[in-house]
Amino acid sequence: MTDGIIYVMESGYSWFVTDALAVIEHCSFTKSNEFLCIKLLLNEGKGRMVITDGNDKKLYSQEYEFTDAQKELKLFWTGNVLMLSNEY
């Protein structure tokens, strides 16, 4: 993890980062994709994690029935490192 990810986790999004890391660690698509884009999308108190190959090919999606998150996030995973999109 980068310093940016640690900051995001300390700012109330540790649940999302933890979920993303668990999916990446345990899903078979990770082995065949060197780059992943992980997005947290928000809509009226609900959330959705979407993992793509970076070219909008959806590999995984998870719904959250409730979230108090105030900001959507985009994370990248490459070289076994999770980072904020602006750290890439």
N, CA, C and O atoms as a GROMACS GRO file, in nm:
protein
  352
    1MET      N    1   0.084  -0.119   0.000
    1MET     CA    2   0.000   0.000   0.000
    1MET      C    3   0.088   0.125   0.000
    1MET      O    4   0.199   0.126   0.053
    2THR      N    5   0.035   0.227  -0.060
    2THR     CA    6   0.105   0.355  -0.063
    2THR      C    7   0.061   0.443   0.054
    2THR      O    8  -0.034   0.410   0.125
    3ASP      N    9   0.131   0.553   0.073
    3ASP     CA   10   0.093   0.648   0.177
    3ASP      C   11  -0.048   0.702   0.152
    3ASP      O   12  -0.123   0.727   0.246
    4GLY      N   13  -0.084   0.720   0.025
    4GLY     CA   14  -0.218   0.768  -0.009
    4GLY      C   15  -0.326   0.672   0.036
    4GLY      O   16  -0.430   0.715   0.087
    5ILE      N   17  -0.305   0.543   0.018
    5ILE     CA   18  -0.401   0.442   0.061
    5ILE      C   19  -0.412   0.442   0.213
    5ILE      O   20  -0.522   0.431   0.267
    6ILE      N   21  -0.300   0.453   0.280
    6ILE     CA   22  -0.304   0.458   0.427
    6ILE      C   23  -0.384   0.579   0.473
    6ILE      O   24  -0.462   0.569   0.568
    7TYR      N   25  -0.365   0.694   0.408
    7TYR     CA   26  -0.442   0.814   0.442
    7TYR      C   27  -0.592   0.791   0.420
    7TYR      O   28  -0.673   0.828   0.504
    8VAL      N   29  -0.628   0.730   0.309
    8VAL     CA   30  -0.769   0.700   0.279
    8VAL      C   31  -0.827   0.609   0.386
    8VAL      O   32  -0.939   0.630   0.432
    9MET      N   33  -0.752   0.509   0.427
    9MET     CA   34  -0.799   0.416   0.530
    9MET      C   35  -0.820   0.489   0.663
    9MET      O   36  -0.919   0.465   0.732
   10GLU      N   37  -0.729   0.578   0.697
   10GLU     CA   38  -0.741   0.653   0.822
   10GLU      C   39  -0.851   0.759   0.816
   10GLU      O   40  -0.891   0.813   0.919
   11SER      N   41  -0.901   0.787   0.695
   11SER     CA   42  -1.006   0.888   0.676
   11SER      C   43  -1.145   0.827   0.667
   11SER      O   44  -1.238   0.893   0.622
   12GLY      N   45  -1.160   0.702   0.710
   12GLY     CA   46  -1.292   0.641   0.717
   12GLY      C   47  -1.326   0.545   0.605
   12GLY      O   48  -1.440   0.498   0.598
   13TYR      N   49  -1.233   0.515   0.518
   13TYR     CA   50  -1.260   0.424   0.408
   13TYR      C   51  -1.188   0.290   0.421
   13TYR      O   52  -1.170   0.219   0.322
   14SER      N   53  -1.148   0.256   0.542
   14SER     CA   54  -1.075   0.130   0.560
   14SER      C   55  -1.161   0.010   0.520
   14SER      O   56  -1.108  -0.090   0.471
   15TRP      N   57  -1.292   0.019   0.541
   15TRP     CA   58  -1.382  -0.091   0.502
   15TRP      C   59  -1.374  -0.116   0.351
   15TRP      O   60  -1.375  -0.231   0.308
   16PHE      N   61  -1.367  -0.010   0.272
   16PHE     CA   62  -1.362  -0.026   0.127
   16PHE      C   63  -1.227  -0.081   0.083
   16PHE      O   64  -1.221  -0.172   0.000
   17VAL      N   65  -1.118  -0.028   0.137
   17VAL     CA   66  -0.985  -0.076   0.101
   17VAL      C   67  -0.970  -0.222   0.141
   17VAL      O   68  -0.915  -0.301   0.065
   18THR      N   69  -1.017  -0.257   0.260
   18THR     CA   70  -1.010  -0.396   0.307
   18THR      C   71  -1.089  -0.489   0.215
   18THR      O   72  -1.040  -0.596   0.180
   19ASP      N   73  -1.210  -0.449   0.177
   19ASP     CA   74  -1.289  -0.530   0.084
   19ASP      C   75  -1.218  -0.546  -0.049
   19ASP      O   76  -1.211  -0.656  -0.103
   20ALA      N   77  -1.164  -0.437  -0.102
   20ALA     CA   78  -1.095  -0.443  -0.231
   20ALA      C   79  -0.975  -0.537  -0.224
   20ALA      O   80  -0.955  -0.619  -0.314
   21LEU      N   81  -0.896  -0.526  -0.119
   21LEU     CA   82  -0.780  -0.613  -0.104
   21LEU      C   83  -0.820  -0.760  -0.090
   21LEU      O   84  -0.753  -0.848  -0.144
   22ALA      N   85  -0.928  -0.786  -0.019
   22ALA     CA   86  -0.975  -0.924  -0.004
   22ALA      C   87  -1.017  -0.982  -0.138
   22ALA      O   88  -0.984  -1.098  -0.168
   23VAL      N   89  -1.087  -0.905  -0.218
   23VAL     CA   90  -1.128  -0.953  -0.350
   23VAL      C   91  -1.006  -0.978  -0.437
   23VAL      O   92  -0.994  -1.083  -0.500
   24ILE      N   93  -0.915  -0.882  -0.440
   24ILE     CA   94  -0.794  -0.896  -0.522
   24ILE      C   95  -0.714  -1.019  -0.480
   24ILE      O   96  -0.664  -1.093  -0.565
   25GLU      N   97  -0.702  -1.040  -0.351
   25GLU     CA   98  -0.624  -1.151  -0.299
   25GLU      C   99  -0.685  -1.288  -0.332
   25GLU      O  100  -0.612  -1.384  -0.353
   26HIS      N  101  -0.818  -1.296  -0.337
   26HIS     CA  102  -0.882  -1.427  -0.346
   26HIS      C  103  -0.951  -1.458  -0.478
   26HIS      O  104  -1.004  -1.568  -0.494
   27CYS      N  105  -0.953  -1.367  -0.572
   27CYS     CA  106  -1.019  -1.393  -0.700
   27CYS      C  107  -0.918  -1.432  -0.807
   27CYS      O  108  -0.807  -1.379  -0.812
   28SER      N  109  -0.958  -1.525  -0.890
   28SER     CA  110  -0.866  -1.578  -0.992
   28SER      C  111  -0.831  -1.476  -1.100
   28SER      O  112  -0.726  -1.488  -1.163
   29PHE      N  113  -0.916  -1.375  -1.123
   29PHE     CA  114  -0.886  -1.279  -1.229
   29PHE      C  115  -0.760  -1.197  -1.201
   29PHE      O  116  -0.703  -1.139  -1.293
   30THR      N  117  -0.718  -1.192  -1.076
   30THR     CA  118  -0.598  -1.117  -1.040
   30THR      C  119  -0.475  -1.175  -1.108
   30THR      O  120  -0.386  -1.101  -1.151
   31LYS      N  121  -0.469  -1.306  -1.118
   31LYS     CA  122  -0.352  -1.371  -1.178
   31LYS      C  123  -0.338  -1.341  -1.326
   31LYS      O  124  -0.226  -1.340  -1.378
   32SER      N  125  -0.447  -1.317  -1.395
   32SER     CA  126  -0.442  -1.294  -1.539
   32SER      C  127  -0.447  -1.146  -1.577
   32SER      O  128  -0.451  -1.113  -1.696
   33ASN      N  129  -0.448  -1.056  -1.479
   33ASN     CA  130  -0.452  -0.913  -1.506
   33ASN      C  131  -0.343  -0.843  -1.424
   33ASN      O  132  -0.346  -0.845  -1.301
   34GLU      N  133  -0.250  -0.782  -1.493
   34GLU     CA  134  -0.141  -0.712  -1.425
   34GLU      C  135  -0.184  -0.577  -1.370
   34GLU      O  136  -0.117  -0.519  -1.285
   35PHE      N  137  -0.297  -0.527  -1.418
   35PHE     CA  138  -0.347  -0.395  -1.378
   35PHE      C  139  -0.496  -0.406  -1.349
   35PHE      O  140  -0.570  -0.466  -1.427
   36LEU      N  141  -0.540  -0.348  -1.238
   36LEU     CA  142  -0.681  -0.344  -1.203
   36LEU      C  143  -0.719  -0.202  -1.164
   36LEU      O  144  -0.639  -0.129  -1.105
   37CYS      N  145  -0.840  -0.163  -1.198
   37CYS     CA  146  -0.897  -0.035  -1.155
   37CYS      C  147  -1.013  -0.068  -1.062
   37CYS      O  148  -1.103  -0.143  -1.099
   38ILE      N  149  -1.011  -0.013  -0.942
   38ILE     CA  150  -1.114  -0.039  -0.842
   38ILE      C  151  -1.184   0.092  -0.812
   38ILE      O  152  -1.121   0.190  -0.772
   39LYS      N  153  -1.315   0.095  -0.833
   39LYS     CA  154  -1.392   0.218  -0.812
   39LYS      C  155  -1.496   0.197  -0.703
   39LYS      O  156  -1.560   0.092  -0.695
   40LEU      N  157  -1.512   0.299  -0.620
   40LEU     CA  158  -1.625   0.306  -0.528
   40LEU      C  159  -1.720   0.409  -0.585
   40LEU      O  160  -1.688   0.527  -0.594
   41LEU      N  161  -1.838   0.363  -0.625
   41LEU     CA  162  -1.941   0.450  -0.681
   41LEU      C  163  -2.050   0.468  -0.578
   41LEU      O  164  -2.089   0.372  -0.511
   42LEU      N  165  -2.100   0.590  -0.564
   42LEU     CA  166  -2.202   0.622  -0.463
   42LEU      C  167  -2.331   0.668  -0.529
   42LEU      O  168  -2.330   0.733  -0.634
   43ASN      N  169  -2.443   0.631  -0.464
   43ASN     CA  170  -2.574   0.672  -0.513
   43ASN      C  171  -2.674   0.669  -0.398
   43ASN      O  172  -2.719   0.562  -0.358
   44GLU      N  173  -2.708   0.786  -0.346
   44GLU     CA  174  -2.811   0.802  -0.244
   44GLU      C  175  -2.792   0.710  -0.124
   44GLU      O  176  -2.884   0.636  -0.087
   45GLY      N  177  -2.675   0.714  -0.063
   45GLY     CA  178  -2.649   0.637   0.058
   45GLY      C  179  -2.611   0.492   0.034
   45GLY      O  180  -2.587   0.419   0.129
   46LYS      N  181  -2.606   0.451  -0.090
   46LYS     CA  182  -2.565   0.315  -0.126
   46LYS      C  183  -2.434   0.325  -0.202
   46LYS      O  184  -2.398   0.431  -0.253
   47GLY      N  185  -2.363   0.213  -0.209
   47GLY     CA  186  -2.236   0.213  -0.278
   47GLY      C  187  -2.219   0.088  -0.361
   47GLY      O  188  -2.289  -0.012  -0.344
   48ARG      N  189  -2.123   0.096  -0.451
   48ARG     CA  190  -2.091  -0.020  -0.534
   48ARG      C  191  -1.942  -0.018  -0.563
   48ARG      O  192  -1.888   0.084  -0.605
   49MET      N  193  -1.876  -0.131  -0.540
   49MET     CA  194  -1.738  -0.149  -0.579
   49MET      C  195  -1.739  -0.216  -0.715
   49MET      O  196  -1.805  -0.318  -0.734
   50VAL      N  197  -1.665  -0.159  -0.809
   50VAL     CA  198  -1.651  -0.218  -0.941
   50VAL      C  199  -1.503  -0.233  -0.970
   50VAL      O  200  -1.427  -0.136  -0.961
   51ILE      N  201  -1.462  -0.353  -1.005
   51ILE     CA  202  -1.323  -0.379  -1.043
   51ILE      C  203  -1.321  -0.411  -1.191
   51ILE      O  204  -1.393  -0.499  -1.239
   52THR      N  205  -1.237  -0.337  -1.263
   52THR     CA  206  -1.221  -0.358  -1.408
   52THR      C  207  -1.075  -0.385  -1.439
   52THR      O  208  -0.987  -0.375  -1.354
   53ASP      N  209  -1.052  -0.419  -1.565
   53ASP     CA  210  -0.915  -0.442  -1.612
   53ASP      C  211  -0.846  -0.312  -1.651
   53ASP      O  212  -0.735  -0.315  -1.705
   54GLY      N  213  -0.908  -0.199  -1.626
   54GLY     CA  214  -0.855  -0.070  -1.664
   54GLY      C  215  -0.904  -0.022  -1.799
   54GLY      O  216  -0.888   0.095  -1.834
   55ASN      N  217  -0.964  -0.113  -1.875
   55ASN     CA  218  -1.023  -0.081  -2.005
   55ASN      C  219  -1.174  -0.101  -2.004
   55ASN      O  220  -1.234  -0.132  -2.106
   56ASP      N  221  -1.233  -0.083  -1.887
   56ASP     CA  222  -1.377  -0.093  -1.864
   56ASP      C  223  -1.435  -0.233  -1.883
   56ASP      O  224  -1.557  -0.247  -1.897
   57LYS      N  225  -1.353  -0.337  -1.883
   57LYS     CA  226  -1.403  -0.474  -1.880
   57LYS      C  227  -1.426  -0.510  -1.734
   57LYS      O  228  -1.331  -0.527  -1.658
   58LYS      N  229  -1.554  -0.521  -1.695
   58LYS     CA  230  -1.588  -0.549  -1.555
   58LYS      C  231  -1.550  -0.691  -1.518
   58LYS      O  232  -1.588  -0.787  -1.586
   59LEU      N  233  -1.474  -0.703  -1.410
   59LEU     CA  234  -1.431  -0.831  -1.359
   59LEU      C  235  -1.504  -0.871  -1.232
   59LEU      O  236  -1.518  -0.990  -1.201
   60TYR      N  237  -1.551  -0.770  -1.157
   60TYR     CA  238  -1.615  -0.797  -1.029
   60TYR      C  239  -1.697  -0.676  -0.988
   60TYR      O  240  -1.662  -0.562  -1.019
   61SER      N  241  -1.807  -0.702  -0.919
   61SER     CA  242  -1.890  -0.594  -0.866
   61SER      C  243  -1.948  -0.638  -0.732
   61SER      O  244  -1.986  -0.754  -0.715
   62GLN      N  245  -1.955  -0.545  -0.638
   62GLN     CA  246  -2.012  -0.573  -0.506
   62GLN      C  247  -2.096  -0.455  -0.462
   62GLN      O  248  -2.054  -0.340  -0.474
   63GLU      N  249  -2.214  -0.483  -0.413
   63GLU     CA  250  -2.308  -0.378  -0.370
   63GLU      C  251  -2.298  -0.357  -0.220
   63GLU      O  252  -2.275  -0.451  -0.144
   64TYR      N  253  -2.317  -0.231  -0.178
   64TYR     CA  254  -2.326  -0.195  -0.037
   64TYR      C  255  -2.462  -0.128  -0.018
   64TYR      O  256  -2.490  -0.024  -0.078
   65GLU      N  257  -2.546  -0.186   0.064
   65GLU     CA  258  -2.680  -0.133   0.085
   65GLU      C  259  -2.680   0.000   0.161
   65GLU      O  260  -2.774   0.078   0.150
   66PHE      N  261  -2.574   0.024   0.237
   66PHE     CA  262  -2.562   0.151   0.308
   66PHE      C  263  -2.416   0.191   0.316
   66PHE      O  264  -2.329   0.107   0.340
   67THR      N  265  -2.390   0.317   0.296
   67THR     CA  266  -2.258   0.372   0.323
   67THR      C  267  -2.272   0.519   0.361
   67THR      O  268  -2.359   0.590   0.309
   68ASP      N  269  -2.187   0.562   0.452
   68ASP     CA  270  -2.184   0.705   0.485
   68ASP      C  271  -2.069   0.774   0.412
   68ASP      O  272  -2.035   0.888   0.444
   69ALA      N  273  -2.009   0.706   0.317
   69ALA     CA  274  -1.901   0.765   0.237
   69ALA      C  275  -1.952   0.889   0.166
   69ALA      O  276  -2.066   0.892   0.118
   70GLN      N  277  -1.869   0.990   0.159
   70GLN     CA  278  -1.906   1.117   0.097
   70GLN      C  279  -1.837   1.139  -0.036
   70GLN      O  280  -1.870   1.233  -0.108
   71LYS      N  281  -1.742   1.054  -0.070
   71LYS     CA  282  -1.661   1.077  -0.189
   71LYS      C  283  -1.638   0.945  -0.263
   71LYS      O  284  -1.605   0.844  -0.202
   72GLU      N  285  -1.656   0.948  -0.394
   72GLU     CA  286  -1.624   0.832  -0.474
   72GLU      C  287  -1.472   0.820  -0.484
   72GLU      O  288  -1.401   0.920  -0.477
   73LEU      N  289  -1.425   0.697  -0.499
   73LEU     CA  290  -1.281   0.671  -0.505
   73LEU      C  291  -1.247   0.592  -0.630
   73LEU      O  292  -1.328   0.514  -0.681
   74LYS      N  293  -1.126   0.613  -0.678
   74LYS     CA  294  -1.071   0.528  -0.784
   74LYS      C  295  -0.931   0.488  -0.740
   74LYS      O  296  -0.846   0.573  -0.714
   75LEU      N  297  -0.909   0.357  -0.732
   75LEU     CA  298  -0.780   0.301  -0.692
   75LEU      C  299  -0.726   0.217  -0.806
   75LEU      O  300  -0.801   0.164  -0.888
   76PHE      N  301  -0.594   0.205  -0.811
   76PHE     CA  302  -0.528   0.118  -0.908
   76PHE      C  303  -0.448   0.013  -0.833
   76PHE      O  304  -0.394   0.039  -0.726
   77TRP      N  305  -0.443  -0.106  -0.891
   77TRP     CA  306  -0.362  -0.214  -0.839
   77TRP      C  307  -0.271  -0.262  -0.951
   77TRP      O  308  -0.319  -0.302  -1.057
   78THR      N  309  -0.142  -0.256  -0.928
   78THR     CA  310  -0.045  -0.307  -1.025
   78THR      C  311   0.083  -0.340  -0.953
   78THR      O  312   0.120  -0.273  -0.857
   79GLY      N  313   0.151  -0.442  -0.997
   79GLY     CA  314   0.275  -0.482  -0.933
   79GLY      C  315   0.258  -0.516  -0.787
   79GLY      O  316   0.349  -0.493  -0.706
   80ASN      N  317   0.143  -0.571  -0.751
   80ASN     CA  318   0.110  -0.605  -0.612
   80ASN      C  319   0.107  -0.486  -0.520
   80ASN      O  320   0.132  -0.499  -0.400
   81VAL      N  321   0.077  -0.367  -0.574
   81VAL     CA  322   0.067  -0.245  -0.495
   81VAL      C  323  -0.068  -0.181  -0.522
   81VAL      O  324  -0.109  -0.166  -0.637
   82LEU      N  325  -0.139  -0.145  -0.415
   82LEU     CA  326  -0.264  -0.071  -0.425
   82LEU      C  327  -0.233   0.077  -0.405
   82LEU      O  328  -0.165   0.114  -0.310
   83MET      N  329  -0.285   0.161  -0.495
   83MET     CA  330  -0.252   0.304  -0.490
   83MET      C  331  -0.372   0.387  -0.533
   83MET      O  332  -0.463   0.338  -0.600
   84LEU      N  333  -0.370   0.514  -0.495
   84LEU     CA  334  -0.469   0.609  -0.545
   84LEU      C  335  -0.441   0.634  -0.692
   84LEU      O  336  -0.328   0.620  -0.738
   85SER      N  337  -0.544   0.672  -0.766
   85SER     CA  338  -0.526   0.694  -0.910
   85SER      C  339  -0.424   0.804  -0.938
   85SER      O  340  -0.353   0.798  -1.038
   86ASN      N  341  -0.415   0.903  -0.852
   86ASN     CA  342  -0.320   1.012  -0.876
   86ASN      C  343  -0.177   0.976  -0.832
   86ASN      O  344  -0.085   1.056  -0.850
   87GLU      N  345  -0.159   0.857  -0.776
   87GLU     CA  346  -0.024   0.811  -0.740
   87GLU      C  347   0.036   0.723  -0.850
   87GLU      O  348   0.153   0.684  -0.841
   88TYR      N  349  -0.042   0.691  -0.952
   88TYR     CA  350   0.004   0.601  -1.058
   88TYR      C  351   0.104   0.669  -1.149
   88TYR      O  352   0.153   0.608  -1.244
   0.00000   0.00000   0.00000
